Amino acid sequence: MLDAKAIQADFPILQVEAHPGVPLVYLDNAATSQKPRAVIEAMDTYYRSYNANVHRGIHRLSEAATAAYEGARVRVARFINAPDPDQVIFVRNTTEGINLVAFTWGRANLRPGDEILLTEMEHHSNIVPWQLLAEEKGAVVRYIPFTGEGLLDLSRLPELLTGRTRIFSFTAMSNVFGTINPVQELVAAAHAVGAVTVVDAAQAVPHLPVDVQALDCDFLAFSSHKMCGPTGIGVLYGKRHLLEAMPPFMGGGDMIRRVRLEGSTWNDLPWKFEAGTPSIAEGIGLGAAVDYLSAIGMEAVHAHEQFITDYALEALSEIEGLQTLGPPAAQKGGVAAFTLEGAHPHDIAQLLDQDGIAVRAGHHCAMPLHHKLNLPASARASFYLYTTTEDVDKLVAGLHRVRQVFRL
Ligand SMILES: Cc1ncc(COP(=O)(O)O)c(C=O)c1O
């Protein structure tokens, strides 16, 4: 078992008070995670002692910066078991990774009438890029519905995933239900009909062991800021033959091999997709985050979150009028979205904040999911490797106070 209390000591912000005299209980990890000292220091050291542009200067600082930035790519590749660091493209975040696939592979390969398959539990960043692409190409977007428990209704798969499906893009773990989807099975089903798979791993890579070769997915995207790393950098993994055949995403410096006034040729992978000066400090920070998580072990992170989620769902179920969204703990990651009869999620979040407890309220960038549930919004507590049972106890006490304030 992880010692979450000891892990909290690695995160300077978790020692800060939310309000004078009120300790912070940070339960908004699905939105973004906190950063350990090792990550903050890696970025600080870069700026203090070897800040320079990468891939360019033949001077000591630039060589050091390039080695650290490219070293981070090697670490990320190992972390997700990519066959080669060249298949790890640094982007800004999950959103940009998915857009990259839509606007390169999608634009080059989709024809009118082709189908893009998504699910009804997607984050907006895995819906809107495909809607834009479908509109441009005359393609059709279809959705796998979810069941009352918040699981994908796979009985609909044979009818929705067909020879017309060119792209099947789905979340590995829902940011509202917490549902962990059967990625390997879905990828195999897509390949059986010749569709390309895109896995939104924004909530998976930070919380579970992910092995892209075992999953056999074609593309997989995730964000550094949800996995102890900084904002401004994320990853798109892709299979080599697909990445090599794809046109570039953005044009500019670094992504070219040769530029003439008549036209240009492209750099090798991964730089073909990395136009302009990259997020260097952020890449180095992500490398440090990967080191931090690897030292703890993703199996241990996942087991801890399952334990905390189980504990939280049990405790929340005892609060009158409270309903959690999504499946039981065994089928989900560390997310507990809920509604409380008689209290609006925003009021819940505001009252909890007075107790120093940070949760999120709203549609969590999953409007279609909430729309289907006939809910304008929900409140969401989300956990990470530093969440303790005491944190959950404080959440439960805070929710009892919400009920008192609203005289429920
Ligand atoms: C499942 C899922 N997909 C995609 C995203 C988008 O991540 P980002 O905003 O870092 O691009 C999120 C972020 O909340 C998410 O939870």
The ligand as an ORCA input file, in Angstrom:
! r2SCAN-3c Opt
* xyz 0 1
  C     -11.009     12.321    -20.494
  C     -10.375     13.632    -20.837
  N     -10.026     13.873    -22.096
  C      -9.433     15.009    -22.481
  C      -9.156     16.002    -21.574
  C      -8.520     17.262    -22.060
  O      -7.281     17.437    -21.468
  P      -6.491     18.787    -21.755
  O      -7.402     19.904    -21.314
  O      -5.264     18.667    -20.919
  O      -6.218     18.835    -23.195
  C      -9.517     15.817    -20.235
  C      -9.274     16.881    -19.253
  O     -10.035     17.100    -18.345
  C     -10.133     14.602    -19.868
  O     -10.490     14.364    -18.607
*
